[in-house]
Amino acid sequence: MEEILCSIEIVKEEKAYRAKIQVGLGRYVEYENTDFESLIHQVYEDIQEEIENTL
C-alpha cells in the first residue's frame, strides 16, 4: 500500500528560500535560509530523522 511520508514545498522569496515540510503524521515545519544549499541540508536532515523514527 502506498503511504505519503512527507510533502515538501520550496519557495524562493525576495531575499531567502523557504521550505515547508509536512510529514504523514501531521507535523508541519518551515525552514528559511538565504543559502539554498544550507536550506536543502536542513530539509534533508529533518526528513532523514523523521523517516528513521517511522521505520
PDB file of N, CA, C and O in Angstrom:
ATOM      1  N   MET A   1       0.834  -1.172   0.000  1.00  0.00           N
ATOM      2  CA  MET A   1       0.000   0.000   0.000  1.00  0.00           C
ATOM      3  C   MET A   1       0.893   1.255   0.000  1.00  0.00           C
ATOM      4  O   MET A   1       1.896   1.308   0.712  1.00  0.00           O
ATOM      5  N   GLU A   2       0.531   2.225  -0.776  1.00  0.00           N
ATOM      6  CA  GLU A   2       1.282   3.471  -0.875  1.00  0.00           C
ATOM      7  C   GLU A   2       0.977   4.362   0.323  1.00  0.00           C
ATOM      8  O   GLU A   2      -0.172   4.491   0.746  1.00  0.00           O
ATOM      9  N   GLU A   3       2.032   4.975   0.861  1.00  0.00           N
ATOM     10  CA  GLU A   3       1.882   5.835   2.030  1.00  0.00           C
ATOM     11  C   GLU A   3       2.725   7.088   1.829  1.00  0.00           C
ATOM     12  O   GLU A   3       3.911   6.988   1.512  1.00  0.00           O
ATOM     13  N   ILE A   4       2.138   8.257   2.008  1.00  0.00           N
ATOM     14  CA  ILE A   4       2.873   9.510   1.884  1.00  0.00           C
ATOM     15  C   ILE A   4       3.682   9.713   3.157  1.00  0.00           C
ATOM     16  O   ILE A   4       3.132   9.757   4.257  1.00  0.00           O
ATOM     17  N   LEU A   5       5.004   9.837   2.992  1.00  0.00           N
ATOM     18  CA  LEU A   5       5.873  10.052   4.140  1.00  0.00           C
ATOM     19  C   LEU A   5       6.038  11.530   4.449  1.00  0.00           C
ATOM     20  O   LEU A   5       6.088  11.928   5.613  1.00  0.00           O
ATOM     21  N   CYS A   6       6.124  12.353   3.386  1.00  0.00           N
ATOM     22  CA  CYS A   6       6.218  13.789   3.612  1.00  0.00           C
ATOM     23  C   CYS A   6       5.924  14.545   2.326  1.00  0.00           C
ATOM     24  O   CYS A   6       6.012  14.014   1.219  1.00  0.00           O
ATOM     25  N   SER A   7       5.574  15.793   2.521  1.00  0.00           N
ATOM     26  CA  SER A   7       5.325  16.699   1.415  1.00  0.00           C
ATOM     27  C   SER A   7       6.258  17.898   1.608  1.00  0.00           C
ATOM     28  O   SER A   7       6.351  18.448   2.705  1.00  0.00           O
ATOM     29  N   ILE A   8       6.948  18.297   0.532  1.00  0.00           N
ATOM     30  CA  ILE A   8       7.915  19.392   0.623  1.00  0.00           C
ATOM     31  C   ILE A   8       7.579  20.452  -0.414  1.00  0.00           C
ATOM     32  O   ILE A   8       7.335  20.145  -1.581  1.00  0.00           O
ATOM     33  N   GLU A   9       7.571  21.693   0.026  1.00  0.00           N
ATOM     34  CA  GLU A   9       7.376  22.818  -0.879  1.00  0.00           C
ATOM     35  C   GLU A   9       8.533  23.784  -0.646  1.00  0.00           C
ATOM     36  O   GLU A   9       8.781  24.195   0.488  1.00  0.00           O
ATOM     37  N   ILE A  10       9.242  24.149  -1.716  1.00  0.00           N
ATOM     38  CA  ILE A  10      10.350  25.095  -1.604  1.00  0.00           C
ATOM     39  C   ILE A  10      10.015  26.316  -2.439  1.00  0.00           C
ATOM     40  O   ILE A  10       9.679  26.216  -3.619  1.00  0.00           O
ATOM     41  N   VAL A  11      10.115  27.479  -1.793  1.00  0.00           N
ATOM     42  CA  VAL A  11       9.732  28.735  -2.426  1.00  0.00           C
ATOM     43  C   VAL A  11      10.915  29.703  -2.371  1.00  0.00           C
ATOM     44  O   VAL A  11      11.592  29.815  -1.350  1.00  0.00           O
ATOM     45  N   LYS A  12      11.152  30.397  -3.484  1.00  0.00           N
ATOM     46  CA  LYS A  12      12.176  31.447  -3.491  1.00  0.00           C
ATOM     47  C   LYS A  12      11.474  32.768  -3.238  1.00  0.00           C
ATOM     48  O   LYS A  12      10.585  33.175  -3.986  1.00  0.00           O
ATOM     49  N   GLU A  13      11.891  33.424  -2.172  1.00  0.00           N
ATOM     50  CA  GLU A  13      11.350  34.731  -1.848  1.00  0.00           C
ATOM     51  C   GLU A  13      12.362  35.792  -2.254  1.00  0.00           C
ATOM     52  O   GLU A  13      13.400  35.477  -2.835  1.00  0.00           O
ATOM     53  N   GLU A  14      12.069  37.017  -1.955  1.00  0.00           N
ATOM     54  CA  GLU A  14      12.923  38.116  -2.385  1.00  0.00           C
ATOM     55  C   GLU A  14      14.367  37.975  -1.910  1.00  0.00           C
ATOM     56  O   GLU A  14      15.299  38.142  -2.697  1.00  0.00           O
ATOM     57  N   LYS A  15      14.561  37.662  -0.607  1.00  0.00           N
ATOM     58  CA  LYS A  15      15.915  37.612  -0.060  1.00  0.00           C
ATOM     59  C   LYS A  15      16.286  36.263   0.531  1.00  0.00           C
ATOM     60  O   LYS A  15      17.376  36.115   1.084  1.00  0.00           O
ATOM     61  N   ALA A  16      15.413  35.286   0.428  1.00  0.00           N
ATOM     62  CA  ALA A  16      15.697  33.993   1.055  1.00  0.00           C
ATOM     63  C   ALA A  16      14.893  32.888   0.380  1.00  0.00           C
ATOM     64  O   ALA A  16      14.020  33.147  -0.449  1.00  0.00           O
ATOM     65  N   TYR A  17      15.204  31.666   0.750  1.00  0.00           N
ATOM     66  CA  TYR A  17      14.448  30.497   0.318  1.00  0.00           C
ATOM     67  C   TYR A  17      13.690  29.977   1.533  1.00  0.00           C
ATOM     68  O   TYR A  17      14.175  30.058   2.662  1.00  0.00           O
ATOM     69  N   ARG A  18      12.496  29.443   1.291  1.00  0.00           N
ATOM     70  CA  ARG A  18      11.685  28.898   2.366  1.00  0.00           C
ATOM     71  C   ARG A  18      11.246  27.494   1.977  1.00  0.00           C
ATOM     72  O   ARG A  18      10.773  27.259   0.865  1.00  0.00           O
ATOM     73  N   ALA A  19      11.411  26.565   2.915  1.00  0.00           N
ATOM     74  CA  ALA A  19      10.961  25.191   2.710  1.00  0.00           C
ATOM     75  C   ALA A  19       9.846  24.900   3.706  1.00  0.00           C
ATOM     76  O   ALA A  19       9.964  25.203   4.894  1.00  0.00           O
ATOM     77  N   LYS A  20       8.770  24.312   3.213  1.00  0.00           N
ATOM     78  CA  LYS A  20       7.650  23.918   4.051  1.00  0.00           C
ATOM     79  C   LYS A  20       7.531  22.412   3.964  1.00  0.00           C
ATOM     80  O   LYS A  20       7.389  21.848   2.879  1.00  0.00           O
ATOM     81  N   ILE A  21       7.591  21.762   5.129  1.00  0.00           N
ATOM     82  CA  ILE A  21       7.569  20.303   5.181  1.00  0.00           C
ATOM     83  C   ILE A  21       6.393  19.856   6.035  1.00  0.00           C
ATOM     84  O   ILE A  21       6.190  20.343   7.147  1.00  0.00           O
ATOM     85  N   GLN A  22       5.626  18.923   5.497  1.00  0.00           N
ATOM     86  CA  GLN A  22       4.562  18.300   6.275  1.00  0.00           C
ATOM     87  C   GLN A  22       4.738  16.796   6.162  1.00  0.00           C
ATOM     88  O   GLN A  22       4.783  16.243   5.062  1.00  0.00           O
ATOM     89  N   VAL A  23       4.837  16.142   7.308  1.00  0.00           N
ATOM     90  CA  VAL A  23       5.024  14.699   7.313  1.00  0.00           C
ATOM     91  C   VAL A  23       3.684  14.005   7.458  1.00  0.00           C
ATOM     92  O   VAL A  23       2.692  14.603   7.874  1.00  0.00           O
ATOM     93  N   GLY A  24       3.680  12.731   7.106  1.00  0.00           N
ATOM     94  CA  GLY A  24       2.453  11.940   7.119  1.00  0.00           C
ATOM     95  C   GLY A  24       1.742  11.904   8.453  1.00  0.00           C
ATOM     96  O   GLY A  24       0.527  11.714   8.500  1.00  0.00           O
ATOM     97  N   LEU A  25       2.482  12.083   9.549  1.00  0.00           N
ATOM     98  CA  LEU A  25       1.869  12.060  10.875  1.00  0.00           C
ATOM     99  C   LEU A  25       1.291  13.416  11.267  1.00  0.00           C
ATOM    100  O   LEU A  25       0.768  13.569  12.371  1.00  0.00           O
ATOM    101  N   GLY A  26       1.382  14.408  10.366  1.00  0.00           N
ATOM    102  CA  GLY A  26       0.758  15.703  10.607  1.00  0.00           C
ATOM    103  C   GLY A  26       1.686  16.810  11.070  1.00  0.00           C
ATOM    104  O   GLY A  26       1.271  17.967  11.119  1.00  0.00           O
ATOM    105  N   ARG A  27       2.927  16.497  11.411  1.00  0.00           N
ATOM    106  CA  ARG A  27       3.854  17.543  11.856  1.00  0.00           C
ATOM    107  C   ARG A  27       4.170  18.475  10.690  1.00  0.00           C
ATOM    108  O   ARG A  27       4.403  18.024   9.568  1.00  0.00           O
ATOM    109  N   TYR A  28       4.175  19.777  10.966  1.00  0.00           N
ATOM    110  CA  TYR A  28       4.439  20.782   9.940  1.00  0.00           C
ATOM    111  C   TYR A  28       5.561  21.681  10.432  1.00  0.00           C
ATOM    112  O   TYR A  28       5.535  22.142  11.573  1.00  0.00           O
ATOM    113  N   VAL A  29       6.549  21.935   9.576  1.00  0.00           N
ATOM    114  CA  VAL A  29       7.675  22.793   9.956  1.00  0.00           C
ATOM    115  C   VAL A  29       8.108  23.606   8.738  1.00  0.00           C
ATOM    116  O   VAL A  29       7.979  23.160   7.599  1.00  0.00           O
ATOM    117  N   GLU A  30       8.622  24.805   9.000  1.00  0.00           N
ATOM    118  CA  GLU A  30       9.148  25.657   7.936  1.00  0.00           C
ATOM    119  C   GLU A  30      10.592  26.008   8.254  1.00  0.00           C
ATOM    120  O   GLU A  30      10.958  26.220   9.410  1.00  0.00           O
ATOM    121  N   TYR A  31      11.401  26.064   7.208  1.00  0.00           N
ATOM    122  CA  TYR A  31      12.787  26.499   7.325  1.00  0.00           C
ATOM    123  C   TYR A  31      12.989  27.660   6.372  1.00  0.00           C
ATOM    124  O   TYR A  31      12.391  27.708   5.297  1.00  0.00           O
ATOM    125  N   GLU A  32      13.839  28.598   6.776  1.00  0.00           N
ATOM    126  CA  GLU A  32      14.171  29.721   5.902  1.00  0.00           C
ATOM    127  C   GLU A  32      15.670  29.935   5.960  1.00  0.00           C
ATOM    128  O   GLU A  32      16.280  29.886   7.028  1.00  0.00           O
ATOM    129  N   ASN A  33      16.262  30.177   4.783  1.00  0.00           N
ATOM    130  CA  ASN A  33      17.697  30.376   4.713  1.00  0.00           C
ATOM    131  C   ASN A  33      18.019  31.183   3.459  1.00  0.00           C
ATOM    132  O   ASN A  33      17.352  31.035   2.435  1.00  0.00           O
ATOM    133  N   THR A  34      19.022  32.023   3.535  1.00  0.00           N
ATOM    134  CA  THR A  34      19.426  32.796   2.360  1.00  0.00           C
ATOM    135  C   THR A  34      20.270  31.962   1.397  1.00  0.00           C
ATOM    136  O   THR A  34      20.394  32.297   0.220  1.00  0.00           O
ATOM    137  N   ASP A  35      20.847  30.873   1.907  1.00  0.00           N
ATOM    138  CA  ASP A  35      21.677  29.986   1.098  1.00  0.00           C
ATOM    139  C   ASP A  35      20.881  28.724   0.746  1.00  0.00           C
ATOM    140  O   ASP A  35      20.449  27.994   1.638  1.00  0.00           O
ATOM    141  N   PHE A  36      20.689  28.473  -0.539  1.00  0.00           N
ATOM    142  CA  PHE A  36      19.879  27.343  -0.981  1.00  0.00           C
ATOM    143  C   PHE A  36      20.452  25.999  -0.521  1.00  0.00           C
ATOM    144  O   PHE A  36      19.709  25.130  -0.065  1.00  0.00           O
ATOM    145  N   GLU A  37      21.766  25.830  -0.640  1.00  0.00           N
ATOM    146  CA  GLU A  37      22.384  24.567  -0.229  1.00  0.00           C
ATOM    147  C   GLU A  37      22.179  24.289   1.255  1.00  0.00           C
ATOM    148  O   GLU A  37      21.922  23.151   1.650  1.00  0.00           O
ATOM    149  N   SER A  38      22.290  25.311   2.059  1.00  0.00           N
ATOM    150  CA  SER A  38      22.071  25.146   3.503  1.00  0.00           C
ATOM    151  C   SER A  38      20.626  24.776   3.793  1.00  0.00           C
ATOM    152  O   SER A  38      20.356  23.957   4.672  1.00  0.00           O
ATOM    153  N   LEU A  39      19.713  25.366   3.072  1.00  0.00           N
ATOM    154  CA  LEU A  39      18.297  25.042   3.240  1.00  0.00           C
ATOM    155  C   LEU A  39      18.041  23.578   2.889  1.00  0.00           C
ATOM    156  O   LEU A  39      17.346  22.875   3.623  1.00  0.00           O
ATOM    157  N   ILE A  40      18.596  23.121   1.778  1.00  0.00           N
ATOM    158  CA  ILE A  40      18.421  21.730   1.367  1.00  0.00           C
ATOM    159  C   ILE A  40      19.017  20.790   2.411  1.00  0.00           C
ATOM    160  O   ILE A  40      18.456  19.729   2.682  1.00  0.00           O
ATOM    161  N   HIS A  41      20.133  21.167   2.990  1.00  0.00           N
ATOM    162  CA  HIS A  41      20.756  20.347   4.031  1.00  0.00           C
ATOM    163  C   HIS A  41      19.837  20.251   5.261  1.00  0.00           C
ATOM    164  O   HIS A  41      19.692  19.174   5.840  1.00  0.00           O
ATOM    165  N   GLN A  42      19.223  21.360   5.657  1.00  0.00           N
ATOM    166  CA  GLN A  42      18.287  21.355   6.783  1.00  0.00           C
ATOM    167  C   GLN A  42      17.101  20.439   6.487  1.00  0.00           C
ATOM    168  O   GLN A  42      16.686  19.650   7.336  1.00  0.00           O
ATOM    169  N   VAL A  43      16.569  20.550   5.289  1.00  0.00           N
ATOM    170  CA  VAL A  43      15.421  19.732   4.891  1.00  0.00           C
ATOM    171  C   VAL A  43      15.807  18.256   4.897  1.00  0.00           C
ATOM    172  O   VAL A  43      15.060  17.416   5.398  1.00  0.00           O
ATOM    173  N   TYR A  44      16.962  17.946   4.347  1.00  0.00           N
ATOM    174  CA  TYR A  44      17.435  16.556   4.299  1.00  0.00           C
ATOM    175  C   TYR A  44      17.548  15.970   5.707  1.00  0.00           C
ATOM    176  O   TYR A  44      17.066  14.866   5.961  1.00  0.00           O
ATOM    177  N   GLU A  45      18.179  16.700   6.613  1.00  0.00           N
ATOM    178  CA  GLU A  45      18.343  16.204   7.980  1.00  0.00           C
ATOM    179  C   GLU A  45      16.994  15.979   8.662  1.00  0.00           C
ATOM    180  O   GLU A  45      16.806  14.980   9.355  1.00  0.00           O
ATOM    181  N   ASP A  46      16.070  16.895   8.469  1.00  0.00           N
ATOM    182  CA  ASP A  46      14.749  16.766   9.084  1.00  0.00           C
ATOM    183  C   ASP A  46      14.016  15.534   8.562  1.00  0.00           C
ATOM    184  O   ASP A  46      13.448  14.764   9.336  1.00  0.00           O
ATOM    185  N   ILE A  47      14.036  15.357   7.254  1.00  0.00           N
ATOM    186  CA  ILE A  47      13.331  14.222   6.647  1.00  0.00           C
ATOM    187  C   ILE A  47      14.001  12.905   7.045  1.00  0.00           C
ATOM    188  O   ILE A  47      13.315  11.927   7.339  1.00  0.00           O
ATOM    189  N   GLN A  48      15.316  12.877   7.056  1.00  0.00           N
ATOM    190  CA  GLN A  48      16.041  11.661   7.434  1.00  0.00           C
ATOM    191  C   GLN A  48      15.668  11.250   8.861  1.00  0.00           C
ATOM    192  O   GLN A  48      15.409  10.076   9.123  1.00  0.00           O
ATOM    193  N   GLU A  49      15.642  12.197   9.760  1.00  0.00           N
ATOM    194  CA  GLU A  49      15.267  11.895  11.151  1.00  0.00           C
ATOM    195  C   GLU A  49      13.820  11.393  11.233  1.00  0.00           C
ATOM    196  O   GLU A  49      13.526  10.439  11.954  1.00  0.00           O
ATOM    197  N   GLU A  50      12.943  12.032  10.504  1.00  0.00           N
ATOM    198  CA  GLU A  50      11.527  11.647  10.518  1.00  0.00           C
ATOM    199  C   GLU A  50      11.345  10.231   9.986  1.00  0.00           C
ATOM    200  O   GLU A  50      10.605   9.439  10.569  1.00  0.00           O
ATOM    201  N   ILE A  51      12.013   9.908   8.887  1.00  0.00           N
ATOM    202  CA  ILE A  51      11.908   8.587   8.280  1.00  0.00           C
ATOM    203  C   ILE A  51      12.456   7.525   9.231  1.00  0.00           C
ATOM    204  O   ILE A  51      11.848   6.469   9.404  1.00  0.00           O
ATOM    205  N   GLU A  52      13.600   7.804   9.843  1.00  0.00           N
ATOM    206  CA  GLU A  52      14.195   6.843  10.779  1.00  0.00           C
ATOM    207  C   GLU A  52      13.270   6.567  11.952  1.00  0.00           C
ATOM    208  O   GLU A  52      13.221   5.442  12.450  1.00  0.00           O
ATOM    209  N   ASN A  53      12.538   7.576  12.400  1.00  0.00           N
ATOM    210  CA  ASN A  53      11.623   7.403  13.528  1.00  0.00           C
ATOM    211  C   ASN A  53      10.365   6.629  13.162  1.00  0.00           C
ATOM    212  O   ASN A  53       9.714   6.075  14.048  1.00  0.00           O
ATOM    213  N   THR A  54      10.004   6.573  11.886  1.00  0.00           N
ATOM    214  CA  THR A  54       8.787   5.873  11.481  1.00  0.00           C
ATOM    215  C   THR A  54       9.059   4.428  11.095  1.00  0.00           C
ATOM    216  O   THR A  54       8.122   3.635  11.005  1.00  0.00           O
ATOM    217  N   LEU A  55      10.311   4.066  10.865  1.00  0.00           N
ATOM    218  CA  LEU A  55      10.646   2.686  10.469  1.00  0.00           C
ATOM    219  C   LEU A  55      10.799   1.785  11.657  1.00  0.00           C
ATOM    220  O   LEU A  55      11.079   0.597  11.498  1.00  0.00           O
TER     221      LEU A  55
END
